[in-house]
Amino acid sequence: MSRKDIMLGNEAIARGLVEAGCEVAASYPGTPSSEILPAVAHWAEELGTRTVVEWGANEKVALEYAIGASFARKRSCAIMKQVGLNVAMDPFMSIAANEMDGGVLLVVADEPGCYSSQTDQDSRALALFAKIPCFDPCDAVEAKAMVFDAYEISEKYRVLTMLRPTGRVNHCRQAVECGDGVIPGRPLEFRRMPEGHRILMPMTMRGALERHNRRFEELRREFGTAFGKYNFEVPAQGPARLGIIACGLCYAVVRDVLKALGRTDVALLKIGTPVPLPLDLVQDFIGRHDSVLILEETFPVVEQQLLDRTKVQGRWNGWVPMEWELSPEVITSIILRALGEPAALPAWEATLEEARKALQLGRRGPRLCPGCGHRPSYLAIRKAYPDCILCSDIGCYGLAIAQKAVDTNVCMGGSITVASGIAMAFRAEGKPASRPIFATLGDSTFFHMGLPGLASAVYNKHPFVLVILDNGITAMTGGQGHPGVGGKLRPGEKSGSVDIEGAVRGCGVTHLVVQEPYDVSGSVRVLKEAWEHARTAEEPAVVILRHPCITMLKAPPTPRPVRVDPDKCTGCRYCLTHFNCPGIGWDENTKKTFIDRRFCVSCGVCVDACPRDAIVFTGEEA
């Protein structure tokens, strides 16, 4: 008998994948998508399926896993966040025009508002670019339902399909029905296709592209006629003063806003399949209303597919903000403005500041956890070479910007290649680097996208020091495994692991040292030796600063309690601005620092951070 469970949107998507007969699921973790793959493993265990559930080293790998399984006629899925799709763009675009053998679904979680991302991009725009169908769910229940239809569409048209939830859908909680059974998988079959069915080359692309374009228009017609459960109108009660076209989460928000405002004079058209847009349905709606507001996150994907925008109020003419999340408050103000009623966008900063003062709260920006091994790692680099150029990467260590330690941060693996580019810039000047060049990235990120950059740097003899911050886990996204540490999601499954030192040496690196970052003075010495090697040998050197993640791996340090000597503390705040540990507080009355026992884990590393030797181990004489 079916039941209803309260689930995260991500858990609902995962339940849909397993019930819909997905037999191969792969991912690389990234907020807000990280919970989907572990939930697939959970539901596969509960439902007793043989679903293969695996992390890939990166998103390109994950998508290519899914493509390979599809070629063997299995339903498959690749899961990632929007920035991860950038990494997977090569197979994504290469396979778009192909004819797939088994249903293949790409789940891409977008994050309007950039809460944990460096971009505000809209993956629907990339679906439009690739001319593949895209489903845009408004809540957890619809997200699960769309999984089934996405697979049906994929197999009917033999096309890669996309499910594009946004962060609020991924992390909403809702009662979701759990089905009784699972759609049975198809037997594995790999048929040789020597005429190039799976090998698209210039000589075969002409026919493939023509077929792909026809398929896209056939999908547009089907979305307009056979998908009324996702694309439908909620009419006004009486004459409509305004028509609203809403996609994804915006639809759910608009329903709530109209109810709160008591408006019954607004007609609403929900679009759950924005790519390809069911144009006849949309244009009919626009034609019946004098003014139409389009609300979608985050790019004007629907707007751009319209043939006539004369009546449309949207991003193209400034009615809807071009950036950030369309929150209920923002949508309320847009609707009232479109109705000709006064409304102002919420003054978020002022509101938050008033609340902070009323509650007498201090300011605490994002920072690394107390006892994190990354903090002394960056301290040591800056101690060794205060004026070095330090290229960082995507991971929790990016929070070292609060230590004034980081100079660049582009994308995963970009620390190595940006450092190479800076070394090349010095070479273009015809002289050695006048400042030490360092690159930092984590162990998971090294396997994700660091290896090609390091191999290229060895090949081209780029002088810089790569510091791999090895905490033994993929920490920022929730503690997932990676090739360096192994670990599988389903009980009883075995995994291998790749020795990170061996991988580094395999790239041709000759200078490699492993160091404990809590030993700051030792790290300074090791880092100086590494730069001297890189500078004189004109090649990259690698230092692995290894300390287990204190939070995810529950690895508390050996207690070394400390205190601040008030007679030595001058209030310079260096420990706050350049070490930035939550365990160090500031006393506004004395204008001196103190150890905040609520957060301090007694790692003792801050002793090395104070330039006045005012932080001492408990029991030492002042």
Helices and strands as residue ranges (DSSP letters): E 3-8, H 9-19, E 24-27, H 36-47, E 52-55, H 59-71, E 76-81, H 82-87, H 89-96, E 104-109, H 123-130, E 134-135, H 140-157, E 161-163, H 167-170, E 173-178, H 202-225, E 232-234, E 242-247, H 249-261, E 266-271, H 279-287, E 292-295, H 301-305, E 312-313, H 328-338, H 348-358, H 374-384, E 389-392, G 396-403, E 408-409, H 414-428, E 437-442, H 443-445, I 446-450, H 451-460, E 465-470, H 500-506, E 512-515, H 520-537, E 541-546, E 562-564, H 574-574, I 575-579, E 584-587, E 592-595, G 605-608, E 615-617
